[in-house]
Amino acid sequence: MSEQISPHHESAAVVARERPELLMFCGAVGLIGNIAPMITIIWAAVVIDHNFIADSISDLARGPHRRIMDVGFYVNAAGLLALAIGTAHAHLGRACWSLGIFALAFLAMVVTLLGLWDEFGATHSGSGMSVHTKLSFLLAPLYLVGPFLMAPAVANLHERLRSVFYISAILWLVFAVSFKIVPTSWDGILEKIAVAATMLWTLPLAWILLVRGYERSHRLSEGDAD
Protein backbone atom coordinates (compact mmCIF):
# COMPACT_ATOMS: atom_id res chain seq x y z
CA MET A 1 0.00 0.00 0.00
CA SER A 2 1.51 3.34 -1.06
CA GLU A 3 2.25 5.89 1.62
CA GLN A 4 -0.21 8.79 1.69
CA ILE A 5 1.31 12.28 1.67
CA SER A 6 -0.56 14.82 3.76
CA PRO A 7 -1.37 18.23 2.27
CA HIS A 8 0.93 19.86 4.82
CA HIS A 9 3.89 17.68 3.89
CA GLU A 10 3.17 18.15 0.18
CA SER A 11 3.10 21.90 0.69
CA ALA A 12 6.39 21.75 2.57
CA ALA A 13 7.92 19.76 -0.28
CA VAL A 14 6.91 22.46 -2.79
CA VAL A 15 8.46 25.14 -0.59
CA ALA A 16 11.63 23.09 -0.30
CA ARG A 17 11.86 22.87 -4.07
CA GLU A 18 11.41 26.65 -4.46
CA ARG A 19 13.82 28.54 -2.24
CA PRO A 20 12.19 31.81 -1.09
CA GLU A 21 15.47 33.63 -0.58
CA LEU A 22 16.49 32.90 -4.18
CA LEU A 23 13.12 34.03 -5.55
CA MET A 24 13.16 37.27 -3.56
CA PHE A 25 16.78 38.00 -4.47
CA CYS A 26 16.12 37.44 -8.17
CA GLY A 27 12.96 39.52 -7.97
CA ALA A 28 14.74 42.41 -6.27
CA VAL A 29 17.67 42.38 -8.71
CA GLY A 30 15.24 42.05 -11.61
CA LEU A 31 13.24 45.02 -10.36
CA ILE A 32 16.29 47.25 -9.90
CA GLY A 33 17.97 46.06 -13.08
CA ASN A 34 15.00 46.82 -15.30
CA ILE A 35 14.34 50.25 -13.81
CA ALA A 36 18.03 51.18 -14.09
CA PRO A 37 18.05 51.96 -17.86
CA MET A 38 15.43 54.71 -17.45
CA ILE A 39 17.34 56.19 -14.50
CA THR A 40 20.64 56.23 -16.37
CA ILE A 41 18.97 57.65 -19.50
CA ILE A 42 17.62 60.59 -17.47
CA TRP A 43 20.92 60.95 -15.58
CA ALA A 44 22.99 60.98 -18.77
CA ALA A 45 20.54 63.33 -20.51
CA VAL A 46 21.00 65.85 -17.68
CA VAL A 47 24.80 65.59 -17.70
CA ILE A 48 25.17 65.57 -21.49
CA ASP A 49 23.77 68.03 -24.02
CA HIS A 50 21.12 65.53 -25.14
CA ASN A 51 18.08 66.15 -27.29
CA PHE A 52 15.53 63.81 -25.68
CA ILE A 53 13.37 63.77 -28.82
CA ALA A 54 15.98 63.41 -31.56
CA ASP A 55 18.99 61.71 -29.98
CA SER A 56 19.04 57.95 -29.42
CA ILE A 57 20.03 56.07 -26.28
CA SER A 58 23.22 55.00 -28.01
CA ASP A 59 24.14 58.66 -28.48
CA LEU A 60 24.34 58.84 -24.70
CA ALA A 61 26.84 55.96 -24.75
CA ARG A 62 29.41 58.06 -26.62
CA GLY A 63 31.83 60.66 -25.42
CA PRO A 64 33.46 61.34 -22.04
CA HIS A 65 30.33 60.47 -20.03
CA ARG A 66 29.60 57.15 -21.76
CA ARG A 67 30.29 55.27 -18.52
CA ILE A 68 26.89 56.40 -17.24
CA MET A 69 25.08 54.43 -19.92
CA ASP A 70 27.55 51.56 -19.61
CA VAL A 71 26.43 51.20 -15.98
CA GLY A 72 22.84 51.17 -17.20
CA PHE A 73 23.60 48.42 -19.71
CA TYR A 74 25.37 46.20 -17.18
CA VAL A 75 22.83 46.67 -14.37
CA ASN A 76 20.04 45.96 -16.85
CA ALA A 77 21.84 42.79 -17.99
CA ALA A 78 22.14 41.68 -14.35
CA GLY A 79 18.42 42.26 -13.88
CA LEU A 80 17.52 40.24 -16.96
CA LEU A 81 19.81 37.40 -15.87
CA ALA A 82 18.24 37.43 -12.40
CA LEU A 83 14.80 37.13 -14.00
CA ALA A 84 16.02 34.21 -16.10
CA ILE A 85 17.33 32.42 -12.99
CA GLY A 86 14.24 33.22 -10.94
CA THR A 87 11.75 32.13 -13.60
CA ALA A 88 13.74 28.93 -14.15
CA HIS A 89 13.58 28.19 -10.42
CA ALA A 90 9.86 28.98 -10.22
CA HIS A 91 8.88 27.30 -13.46
CA LEU A 92 5.26 28.33 -13.95
CA GLY A 93 4.63 26.91 -17.41
CA ARG A 94 5.73 24.28 -19.86
CA ALA A 95 7.79 24.47 -23.06
CA CYS A 96 6.81 28.08 -23.86
CA TRP A 97 7.86 29.20 -20.39
CA SER A 98 11.23 27.49 -20.86
CA LEU A 99 11.72 29.29 -24.17
CA GLY A 100 10.86 32.56 -22.44
CA ILE A 101 13.62 31.86 -19.90
CA PHE A 102 16.10 31.48 -22.78
CA ALA A 103 14.85 34.78 -24.23
CA LEU A 104 15.67 36.49 -20.92
CA ALA A 105 19.11 34.86 -20.78
CA PHE A 106 19.94 35.84 -24.35
CA LEU A 107 18.74 39.39 -23.68
CA ALA A 108 21.13 39.58 -20.72
CA MET A 109 23.99 38.49 -22.96
CA VAL A 110 23.12 40.92 -25.78
CA VAL A 111 22.71 43.88 -23.41
CA THR A 112 26.11 43.10 -21.84
CA LEU A 113 27.71 43.07 -25.28
CA LEU A 114 25.95 46.34 -26.17
CA GLY A 115 27.68 47.90 -23.19
CA LEU A 116 31.05 46.55 -24.31
CA TRP A 117 30.61 47.72 -27.91
CA ASP A 118 29.02 51.07 -27.23
CA GLU A 119 29.82 52.77 -30.54
CA PHE A 120 26.66 53.03 -32.61
CA GLY A 121 26.49 53.65 -36.36
CA ALA A 122 29.09 53.08 -39.06
CA THR A 123 32.46 51.46 -38.51
CA HIS A 124 35.70 53.45 -38.50
CA SER A 125 36.29 52.47 -42.10
CA GLY A 126 33.01 54.15 -43.04
CA SER A 127 31.44 51.00 -44.46
CA GLY A 128 29.03 48.54 -42.93
CA MET A 129 27.60 48.58 -39.41
CA SER A 130 29.36 48.56 -36.07
CA VAL A 131 29.10 45.60 -33.72
CA HIS A 132 26.81 47.68 -31.49
CA THR A 133 24.41 48.30 -34.36
CA LYS A 134 24.30 44.63 -35.32
CA LEU A 135 23.68 43.60 -31.71
CA SER A 136 20.80 46.08 -31.40
CA PHE A 137 18.91 44.17 -34.10
CA LEU A 138 18.94 41.07 -31.87
CA LEU A 139 16.85 42.86 -29.25
CA ALA A 140 13.79 43.07 -31.49
CA PRO A 141 12.87 39.37 -31.71
CA LEU A 142 13.84 38.65 -28.09
CA TYR A 143 11.70 41.41 -26.56
CA LEU A 144 8.88 40.34 -28.88
CA VAL A 145 8.79 36.58 -28.28
CA GLY A 146 9.70 36.67 -24.56
CA PRO A 147 6.43 38.15 -23.26
CA PHE A 148 4.36 36.27 -25.86
CA LEU A 149 5.83 32.96 -24.70
CA MET A 150 5.31 33.65 -21.00
CA ALA A 151 1.88 35.28 -21.22
CA PRO A 152 -0.25 32.08 -21.13
CA ALA A 153 1.43 30.83 -17.94
CA VAL A 154 1.13 34.09 -16.01
CA ALA A 155 -2.58 34.11 -16.80
CA ASN A 156 -2.88 31.33 -14.20
CA LEU A 157 -1.73 33.85 -11.58
CA HIS A 158 -3.78 36.78 -12.85
CA GLU A 159 -5.75 36.95 -16.07
CA ARG A 160 -4.89 40.60 -16.67
CA LEU A 161 -1.18 39.85 -16.68
CA ARG A 162 -1.55 37.97 -19.94
CA SER A 163 -2.93 41.09 -21.62
CA VAL A 164 -0.16 43.22 -20.10
CA PHE A 165 2.49 40.88 -21.51
CA TYR A 166 0.88 40.94 -24.96
CA ILE A 167 0.64 44.73 -24.85
CA SER A 168 4.33 44.91 -23.92
CA ALA A 169 5.31 42.82 -26.95
CA ILE A 170 3.07 44.75 -29.36
CA LEU A 171 4.15 48.20 -28.13
CA TRP A 172 7.80 47.14 -28.30
CA LEU A 173 7.39 45.95 -31.88
CA VAL A 174 5.53 49.07 -33.02
CA PHE A 175 7.92 51.59 -31.50
CA ALA A 176 11.11 49.62 -32.20
CA VAL A 177 10.21 49.34 -35.88
CA SER A 178 9.14 52.99 -35.98
CA PHE A 179 12.51 53.98 -34.48
CA LYS A 180 14.27 52.39 -37.44
CA ILE A 181 12.16 54.02 -40.16
CA VAL A 182 11.22 57.52 -38.96
CA PRO A 183 13.39 60.61 -39.54
CA THR A 184 16.29 61.01 -37.12
CA SER A 185 14.85 64.34 -35.94
CA TRP A 186 12.44 62.49 -33.63
CA ASP A 187 13.46 58.84 -33.55
CA GLY A 188 15.00 59.16 -30.07
CA ILE A 189 11.70 59.50 -28.25
CA LEU A 190 10.29 56.45 -30.05
CA GLU A 191 13.26 54.36 -28.94
CA LYS A 192 12.78 55.44 -25.33
CA ILE A 193 9.07 54.56 -25.47
CA ALA A 194 10.01 51.13 -26.87
CA VAL A 195 12.38 50.55 -23.96
CA ALA A 196 9.71 51.64 -21.48
CA ALA A 197 7.26 49.19 -23.09
CA THR A 198 9.56 46.26 -22.26
CA MET A 199 9.09 47.08 -18.58
CA LEU A 200 5.45 45.98 -18.88
CA TRP A 201 6.92 42.48 -19.16
CA THR A 202 10.03 42.53 -16.97
CA LEU A 203 8.73 44.43 -13.95
CA PRO A 204 5.65 42.19 -13.45
CA LEU A 205 7.96 39.17 -13.67
CA ALA A 206 10.18 40.67 -10.96
CA TRP A 207 7.12 41.37 -8.80
CA ILE A 208 5.85 37.80 -9.28
CA LEU A 209 9.17 36.45 -8.01
CA LEU A 210 9.19 38.81 -5.01
CA VAL A 211 5.63 37.92 -4.01
CA ARG A 212 6.14 34.22 -4.60
CA GLY A 213 9.33 34.25 -2.55
CA TYR A 214 7.63 36.12 0.30
CA GLU A 215 4.71 33.67 0.31
CA ARG A 216 7.07 30.67 0.32
CA SER A 217 9.06 32.21 3.17
CA HIS A 218 5.85 32.75 5.16
CA ARG A 219 4.81 29.14 4.58
CA LEU A 220 8.22 27.91 5.69
CA SER A 221 7.89 29.95 8.90
CA GLU A 222 4.45 28.46 9.53
CA GLY A 223 5.85 24.97 8.96
CA ASP A 224 8.66 25.58 11.47
CA ALA A 225 6.12 26.87 13.97
CA ASP A 226 4.10 23.67 13.58
Phi and psi restraints in degrees (value plus and minus 20) as a CYANA .aco file:
   2 SER   PHI     -91.9   -51.9
   2 SER   PSI     126.7   166.7
   3 GLU   PHI     -93.8   -53.8
   3 GLU   PSI     110.9   150.9
   4 GLN   PHI    -101.4   -61.4
   4 GLN   PSI     116.7   156.7
   5 ILE   PHI    -122.8   -82.8
   5 ILE   PSI     102.2   142.2
   6 SER   PHI     -89.7   -49.7
   6 SER   PSI     134.5   174.5
   7 PRO   PHI     -75.4   -35.4
   7 PRO   PSI     -57.4   -17.4
   8 HIS   PHI     -84.6   -44.6
   8 HIS   PSI     -66.6   -26.6
   9 HIS   PHI     -86.5   -46.5
   9 HIS   PSI     -55.7   -15.7
  10 GLU   PHI     -85.5   -45.5
  10 GLU   PSI     -61.7   -21.7
  11 SER   PHI     -82.3   -42.3
  11 SER   PSI     -62.0   -22.0
  12 ALA   PHI     -83.4   -43.4
  12 ALA   PSI     -55.2   -15.2
  13 ALA   PHI     -86.4   -46.4
  13 ALA   PSI     -58.5   -18.5
  14 VAL   PHI     -83.3   -43.3
  14 VAL   PSI     -64.7   -24.7
  15 VAL   PHI     -82.1   -42.1
  15 VAL   PSI     -58.8   -18.8
  16 ALA   PHI     -84.9   -44.9
  16 ALA   PSI     -53.9   -13.9
  17 ARG   PHI     -94.7   -54.7
  17 ARG   PSI     -50.4   -10.4
  18 GLU   PHI    -130.2   -90.2
  18 GLU   PSI      87.5   127.5
  19 ARG   PHI     -98.1   -58.1
  19 ARG   PSI      99.5   139.5
  20 PRO   PHI     -82.7   -42.7
  20 PRO   PSI     -56.6   -16.6
  21 GLU   PHI     -85.9   -45.9
  21 GLU   PSI     -54.9   -14.9
  22 LEU   PHI     -89.1   -49.1
  22 LEU   PSI     -63.1   -23.1
  23 LEU   PHI     -82.4   -42.4
  23 LEU   PSI     -64.6   -24.6
  24 MET   PHI     -89.1   -49.1
  24 MET   PSI     -56.9   -16.9
  25 PHE   PHI     -84.8   -44.8
  25 PHE   PSI     -67.1   -27.1
  26 CYS   PHI     -84.0   -44.0
  26 CYS   PSI     -57.8   -17.8
  27 GLY   PHI     -84.6   -44.6
  27 GLY   PSI     -63.3   -23.3
  28 ALA   PHI     -86.0   -46.0
  28 ALA   PSI     -65.1   -25.1
  29 VAL   PHI     -85.3   -45.3
  29 VAL   PSI     -59.6   -19.6
  30 GLY   PHI     -83.0   -43.0
  30 GLY   PSI     -60.1   -20.1
  31 LEU   PHI     -84.2   -44.2
  31 LEU   PSI     -70.0   -30.0
  32 ILE   PHI     -85.2   -45.2
  32 ILE   PSI     -64.0   -24.0
  33 GLY   PHI     -85.0   -45.0
  33 GLY   PSI     -49.1    -9.1
  34 ASN   PHI    -115.8   -75.8
  34 ASN   PSI     -28.7    11.3
  35 ILE   PHI    -108.4   -68.4
  35 ILE   PSI     -48.9    -8.9
  36 ALA   PHI     -72.1   -32.1
  36 ALA   PSI     -63.0   -23.0
  37 PRO   PHI     -77.6   -37.6
  37 PRO   PSI     -60.8   -20.8
  38 MET   PHI     -86.9   -46.9
  38 MET   PSI     -56.9   -16.9
  39 ILE   PHI     -86.0   -46.0
  39 ILE   PSI     -66.0   -26.0
  40 THR   PHI     -90.3   -50.3
  40 THR   PSI     -50.4   -10.4
  41 ILE   PHI     -83.1   -43.1
  41 ILE   PSI     -66.7   -26.7
  42 ILE   PHI     -86.6   -46.6
  42 ILE   PSI     -62.1   -22.1
  43 TRP   PHI     -80.0   -40.0
  43 TRP   PSI     -70.9   -30.9
  44 ALA   PHI     -85.0   -45.0
  44 ALA   PSI     -57.1   -17.1
  45 ALA   PHI     -84.6   -44.6
  45 ALA   PSI     -51.5   -11.5
  46 VAL   PHI     -94.2   -54.2
  46 VAL   PSI     -61.5   -21.5
  47 VAL   PHI     -93.2   -53.2
  47 VAL   PSI     -58.5   -18.5
  48 ILE   PHI    -120.5   -80.5
  48 ILE   PSI     133.1   173.1
  49 ASP   PHI     -94.7   -54.7
  49 ASP   PSI      68.0   108.0
  50 HIS   PHI    -138.5   -98.5
  50 HIS   PSI     106.5   146.5
  51 ASN   PHI    -105.0   -65.0
  51 ASN   PSI      87.1   127.1
  52 PHE   PHI     -82.7   -42.7
  52 PHE   PSI     -46.3    -6.3
  53 ILE   PHI    -104.9   -64.9
  53 ILE   PSI     -64.8   -24.8
  54 ALA   PHI    -114.1   -74.1
  54 ALA   PSI     -56.1   -16.1
  55 ASP   PHI    -102.9   -62.9
  55 ASP   PSI     123.2   163.2
  56 SER   PHI    -105.4   -65.4
  56 SER   PSI     149.3   189.3
  57 ILE   PHI     -82.5   -42.5
  57 ILE   PSI     -56.7   -16.7
  58 SER   PHI     -86.8   -46.8
  58 SER   PSI     -44.8    -4.8
  59 ASP   PHI     -83.6   -43.6
  59 ASP   PSI     -50.9   -10.9
  60 LEU   PHI     -91.3   -51.3
  60 LEU   PSI     -40.3    -0.3
  61 ALA   PHI    -110.3   -70.3
  61 ALA   PSI      -3.9    36.1
  62 ARG   PHI    -137.7   -97.7
  62 ARG   PSI     137.9   177.9
  63 GLY   PHI      68.9   108.9
  63 GLY   PSI    -192.0  -152.0
  64 PRO   PHI     -87.3   -47.3
  64 PRO   PSI     -41.2    -1.2
  65 HIS   PHI    -123.7   -83.7
  65 HIS   PSI       0.1    40.1
  66 ARG   PHI     -84.8   -44.8
  66 ARG   PSI     -39.6     0.4
  67 ARG   PHI     -83.1   -43.1
  67 ARG   PSI     -45.6    -5.6
  68 ILE   PHI     -81.6   -41.6
  68 ILE   PSI     -69.1   -29.1
  69 MET   PHI     -91.2   -51.2
  69 MET   PSI     -51.1   -11.1
  70 ASP   PHI     -79.3   -39.3
  70 ASP   PSI     -61.9   -21.9
  71 VAL   PHI     -79.9   -39.9
  71 VAL   PSI     -63.1   -23.1
  72 GLY   PHI     -80.1   -40.1
  72 GLY   PSI     -63.4   -23.4
  73 PHE   PHI     -80.2   -40.2
  73 PHE   PSI     -68.3   -28.3
  74 TYR   PHI     -91.1   -51.1
  74 TYR   PSI     -58.4   -18.4
  75 VAL   PHI     -87.1   -47.1
  75 VAL   PSI     -59.1   -19.1
  76 ASN   PHI     -82.8   -42.8
  76 ASN   PSI     -62.0   -22.0
  77 ALA   PHI     -81.8   -41.8
  77 ALA   PSI     -60.5   -20.5
  78 ALA   PHI     -83.1   -43.1
  78 ALA   PSI     -59.4   -19.4
  79 GLY   PHI     -84.9   -44.9
  79 GLY   PSI     -62.3   -22.3
  80 LEU   PHI     -85.6   -45.6
  80 LEU   PSI     -60.5   -20.5
  81 LEU   PHI     -85.1   -45.1
  81 LEU   PSI     -59.4   -19.4
  82 ALA   PHI     -82.1   -42.1
  82 ALA   PSI     -60.0   -20.0
  83 LEU   PHI     -84.8   -44.8
  83 LEU   PSI     -59.0   -19.0
  84 ALA   PHI     -81.8   -41.8
  84 ALA   PSI     -64.5   -24.5
  85 ILE   PHI     -86.6   -46.6
  85 ILE   PSI     -65.4   -25.4
  86 GLY   PHI     -84.1   -44.1
  86 GLY   PSI     -62.8   -22.8
  87 THR   PHI     -94.5   -54.5
  87 THR   PSI     -40.4    -0.4
  88 ALA   PHI     -95.7   -55.7
  88 ALA   PSI     -56.8   -16.8
  89 HIS   PHI     -90.7   -50.7
  89 HIS   PSI     -64.5   -24.5
  90 ALA   PHI    -120.8   -80.8
  90 ALA   PSI      60.0   100.0
  91 HIS   PHI    -100.4   -60.4
  91 HIS   PSI      85.8   125.8
  92 LEU   PHI    -113.3   -73.3
  92 LEU   PSI     -30.2     9.8
  93 GLY   PHI    -151.3  -111.3
  93 GLY   PSI    -171.9  -131.9
  94 ARG   PHI    -138.6   -98.6
  94 ARG   PSI    -149.7  -109.7
  95 ALA   PHI     -82.5   -42.5
  95 ALA   PSI     -61.6   -21.6
  96 CYS   PHI     -82.8   -42.8
  96 CYS   PSI     -58.7   -18.7
  97 TRP   PHI     -83.3   -43.3
  97 TRP   PSI     -61.8   -21.8
  98 SER   PHI     -81.4   -41.4
  98 SER   PSI     -61.6   -21.6
  99 LEU   PHI     -85.3   -45.3
  99 LEU   PSI     -55.7   -15.7
 100 GLY   PHI     -83.0   -43.0
 100 GLY   PSI     -56.9   -16.9
 101 ILE   PHI     -81.2   -41.2
 101 ILE   PSI     -64.0   -24.0
 102 PHE   PHI     -83.5   -43.5
 102 PHE   PSI     -56.5   -16.5
 103 ALA   PHI     -80.9   -40.9
 103 ALA   PSI     -63.1   -23.1
 104 LEU   PHI     -83.3   -43.3
 104 LEU   PSI     -63.3   -23.3
 105 ALA   PHI     -84.6   -44.6
 105 ALA   PSI     -63.2   -23.2
 106 PHE   PHI     -86.6   -46.6
 106 PHE   PSI     -56.6   -16.6
 107 LEU   PHI     -81.2   -41.2
 107 LEU   PSI     -62.1   -22.1
 108 ALA   PHI     -79.8   -39.8
 108 ALA   PSI     -61.7   -21.7
 109 MET   PHI     -86.1   -46.1
 109 MET   PSI     -65.7   -25.7
 110 VAL   PHI     -84.9   -44.9
 110 VAL   PSI     -62.7   -22.7
 111 VAL   PHI     -84.5   -44.5
 111 VAL   PSI     -57.8   -17.8
 112 THR   PHI     -80.3   -40.3
 112 THR   PSI     -66.0   -26.0
 113 LEU   PHI     -86.9   -46.9
 113 LEU   PSI     -52.8   -12.8
 114 LEU   PHI     -83.0   -43.0
 114 LEU   PSI     -55.9   -15.9
 115 GLY   PHI     -89.1   -49.1
 115 GLY   PSI     -55.4   -15.4
 116 LEU   PHI     -91.1   -51.1
 116 LEU   PSI     -64.6   -24.6
 117 TRP   PHI    -124.3   -84.3
 117 TRP   PSI      63.6   103.6
 118 ASP   PHI    -117.3   -77.3
 118 ASP   PSI      -3.2    36.8
 119 GLU   PHI    -118.6   -78.6
 119 GLU   PSI      92.4   132.4
 120 PHE   PHI    -111.9   -71.9
 120 PHE   PSI     132.0   172.0
 121 GLY   PHI      80.4   120.4
 121 GLY   PSI    -169.5  -129.5
 122 ALA   PHI     -94.9   -54.9
 122 ALA   PSI     139.6   179.6
 123 THR   PHI     -95.8   -55.8
 123 THR   PSI     150.6   190.6
 124 HIS   PHI     -81.9   -41.9
 124 HIS   PSI     -49.7    -9.7
 125 SER   PHI     -94.3   -54.3
 125 SER   PSI     -31.7     8.3
 126 GLY   PHI      67.0   107.0
 126 GLY   PSI     -17.6    22.4
 127 SER   PHI    -146.7  -106.7
 127 SER   PSI     124.6   164.6
 128 GLY   PHI      56.8    96.8
 128 GLY   PSI    -191.4  -151.4
 129 MET   PHI    -130.9   -90.9
 129 MET   PSI     131.5   171.5
 130 SER   PHI     -92.6   -52.6
 130 SER   PSI     146.6   186.6
 131 VAL   PHI     -80.5   -40.5
 131 VAL   PSI     -60.6   -20.6
 132 HIS   PHI     -78.0   -38.0
 132 HIS   PSI     -63.8   -23.8
 133 THR   PHI     -84.4   -44.4
 133 THR   PSI     -63.8   -23.8
 134 LYS   PHI     -83.7   -43.7
 134 LYS   PSI     -60.8   -20.8
 135 LEU   PHI     -84.4   -44.4
 135 LEU   PSI     -55.3   -15.3
 136 SER   PHI     -82.3   -42.3
 136 SER   PSI     -47.8    -7.8
 137 PHE   PHI     -90.5   -50.5
 137 PHE   PSI     -41.1    -1.1
 138 LEU   PHI     -94.6   -54.6
 138 LEU   PSI     -41.2    -1.2
 139 LEU   PHI     -85.9   -45.9
 139 LEU   PSI     -55.9   -15.9
 140 ALA   PHI     -76.0   -36.0
 140 ALA   PSI     -75.6   -35.6
 141 PRO   PHI     -88.1   -48.1
 141 PRO   PSI     -51.6   -11.6
 142 LEU   PHI     -90.8   -50.8
 142 LEU   PSI     -63.8   -23.8
 143 TYR   PHI     -93.4   -53.4
 143 TYR   PSI     -34.5     5.5
 144 LEU   PHI    -105.1   -65.1
 144 LEU   PSI     -70.7   -30.7
 145 VAL   PHI     -98.8   -58.8
 145 VAL   PSI     -49.0    -9.0
 146 GLY   PHI     -74.1   -34.1
 146 GLY   PSI     -79.0   -39.0
 147 PRO   PHI     -86.2   -46.2
 147 PRO   PSI     -53.2   -13.2
 148 PHE   PHI     -83.8   -43.8
 148 PHE   PSI     -59.6   -19.6
 149 LEU   PHI     -89.8   -49.8
 149 LEU   PSI     -55.7   -15.7
 150 MET   PHI    -110.5   -70.5
 150 MET   PSI     -34.4     5.6
 151 ALA   PHI     -77.6   -37.6
 151 ALA   PSI     -66.6   -26.6
 152 PRO   PHI     -79.8   -39.8
 152 PRO   PSI     -56.7   -16.7
 153 ALA   PHI     -92.3   -52.3
 153 ALA   PSI     -59.0   -19.0
 154 VAL   PHI     -90.4   -50.4
 154 VAL   PSI     -38.6     1.4
 155 ALA   PHI     -81.8   -41.8
 155 ALA   PSI     -45.1    -5.1
 156 ASN   PHI     -88.7   -48.7
 156 ASN   PSI     -44.3    -4.3
 157 LEU   PHI    -106.0   -66.0
 157 LEU   PSI     -64.0   -24.0
 158 HIS   PHI    -178.5  -138.5
 158 HIS   PSI     103.5   143.5
 159 GLU   PHI     -78.9   -38.9
 159 GLU   PSI     -55.7   -15.7
 160 ARG   PHI     -87.9   -47.9
 160 ARG   PSI     -45.8    -5.8
 161 LEU   PHI     -82.0   -42.0
 161 LEU   PSI     -54.2   -14.2
 162 ARG   PHI     -80.0   -40.0
 162 ARG   PSI     -65.2   -25.2
 163 SER   PHI     -84.3   -44.3
 163 SER   PSI     -59.0   -19.0
 164 VAL   PHI     -83.0   -43.0
 164 VAL   PSI     -61.8   -21.8
 165 PHE   PHI     -84.4   -44.4
 165 PHE   PSI     -63.1   -23.1
 166 TYR   PHI     -83.5   -43.5
 166 TYR   PSI     -62.0   -22.0
 167 ILE   PHI     -81.7   -41.7
 167 ILE   PSI     -60.9   -20.9
 168 SER   PHI     -77.4   -37.4
 168 SER   PSI     -67.8   -27.8
 169 ALA   PHI     -84.1   -44.1
 169 ALA   PSI     -63.2   -23.2
 170 ILE   PHI     -88.1   -48.1
 170 ILE   PSI     -65.6   -25.6
 171 LEU   PHI     -82.3   -42.3
 171 LEU   PSI     -62.1   -22.1
 172 TRP   PHI     -77.8   -37.8
 172 TRP   PSI     -67.8   -27.8
 173 LEU   PHI     -81.6   -41.6
 173 LEU   PSI     -66.5   -26.5
 174 VAL   PHI     -82.1   -42.1
 174 VAL   PSI     -69.1   -29.1
 175 PHE   PHI     -98.7   -58.7
 175 PHE   PSI     -51.4   -11.4
 176 ALA   PHI     -87.2   -47.2
 176 ALA   PSI     -61.3   -21.3
 177 VAL   PHI     -87.7   -47.7
 177 VAL   PSI     -61.9   -21.9
 178 SER   PHI     -80.7   -40.7
 178 SER   PSI     -58.3   -18.3
 179 PHE   PHI     -77.3   -37.3
 179 PHE   PSI     -56.9   -16.9
 180 LYS   PHI     -97.7   -57.7
 180 LYS   PSI     -41.0    -1.0
 181 ILE   PHI    -133.9   -93.9
 181 ILE   PSI     -36.4     3.6
 182 VAL   PHI    -102.0   -62.0
 182 VAL   PSI     143.7   183.7
 183 PRO   PHI     -79.2   -39.2
 183 PRO   PSI     129.0   169.0
 184 THR   PHI     -89.2   -49.2
 184 THR   PSI     -28.9    11.1
 185 SER   PHI     -91.4   -51.4
 185 SER   PSI     -37.6     2.4
 186 TRP   PHI    -167.0  -127.0
 186 TRP   PSI       3.4    43.4
 187 ASP   PHI     -96.3   -56.3
 187 ASP   PSI     -42.3    -2.3
 188 GLY   PHI     -81.8   -41.8
 188 GLY   PSI     -61.7   -21.7
 189 ILE   PHI     -87.9   -47.9
 189 ILE   PSI     -54.4   -14.4
 190 LEU   PHI     -86.4   -46.4
 190 LEU   PSI     -58.6   -18.6
 191 GLU   PHI     -83.8   -43.8
 191 GLU   PSI     -61.3   -21.3
 192 LYS   PHI     -87.3   -47.3
 192 LYS   PSI     -56.3   -16.3
 193 ILE   PHI     -85.7   -45.7
 193 ILE   PSI     -59.0   -19.0
 194 ALA   PHI     -81.3   -41.3
 194 ALA   PSI     -62.9   -22.9
 195 VAL   PHI     -84.4   -44.4
 195 VAL   PSI     -62.5   -22.5
 196 ALA   PHI     -82.1   -42.1
 196 ALA   PSI     -55.1   -15.1
 197 ALA   PHI     -83.1   -43.1
 197 ALA   PSI     -52.3   -12.3
 198 THR   PHI     -85.0   -45.0
 198 THR   PSI     -44.1    -4.1
 199 MET   PHI     -89.9   -49.9
 199 MET   PSI     -38.3     1.7
 200 LEU   PHI     -88.1   -48.1
 200 LEU   PSI     -35.3     4.7
 201 TRP   PHI    -120.2   -80.2
 201 TRP   PSI     -70.7   -30.7
 202 THR   PHI     -93.0   -53.0
 202 THR   PSI     -59.9   -19.9
 203 LEU   PHI     -88.0   -48.0
 203 LEU   PSI     -62.4   -22.4
 204 PRO   PHI     -79.7   -39.7
 204 PRO   PSI     -56.7   -16.7
 205 LEU   PHI     -81.6   -41.6
 205 LEU   PSI     -64.1   -24.1
 206 ALA   PHI     -81.9   -41.9
 206 ALA   PSI     -61.4   -21.4
 207 TRP   PHI     -86.2   -46.2
 207 TRP   PSI     -59.0   -19.0
 208 ILE   PHI     -78.3   -38.3
 208 ILE   PSI     -64.3   -24.3
 209 LEU   PHI     -86.3   -46.3
 209 LEU   PSI     -61.3   -21.3
 210 LEU   PHI     -82.3   -42.3
 210 LEU   PSI     -68.5   -28.5
 211 VAL   PHI     -85.2   -45.2
 211 VAL   PSI     -63.4   -23.4
 212 ARG   PHI     -83.7   -43.7
 212 ARG   PSI     -60.9   -20.9
 213 GLY   PHI     -84.3   -44.3
 213 GLY   PSI     -61.5   -21.5
 214 TYR   PHI     -83.5   -43.5
 214 TYR   PSI     -63.7   -23.7
 215 GLU   PHI     -84.1   -44.1
 215 GLU   PSI     -60.7   -20.7
 216 ARG   PHI     -85.3   -45.3
 216 ARG   PSI     -59.4   -19.4
 217 SER   PHI     -83.5   -43.5
 217 SER   PSI     -60.4   -20.4
 218 HIS   PHI     -85.1   -45.1
 218 HIS   PSI     -60.4   -20.4
 219 ARG   PHI     -88.5   -48.5
 219 ARG   PSI     -54.7   -14.7
 220 LEU   PHI     -84.5   -44.5
 220 LEU   PSI     -61.0   -21.0
 221 SER   PHI     -84.1   -44.1
 221 SER   PSI     -59.5   -19.5
 222 GLU   PHI     -85.8   -45.8
 222 GLU   PSI     -57.7   -17.7
 223 GLY   PHI     -85.5   -45.5
 223 GLY   PSI     -60.3   -20.3
 224 ASP   PHI     -84.6   -44.6
 224 ASP   PSI     -57.0   -17.0
 225 ALA   PHI     -86.0   -46.0
 225 ALA   PSI     -54.1   -14.1
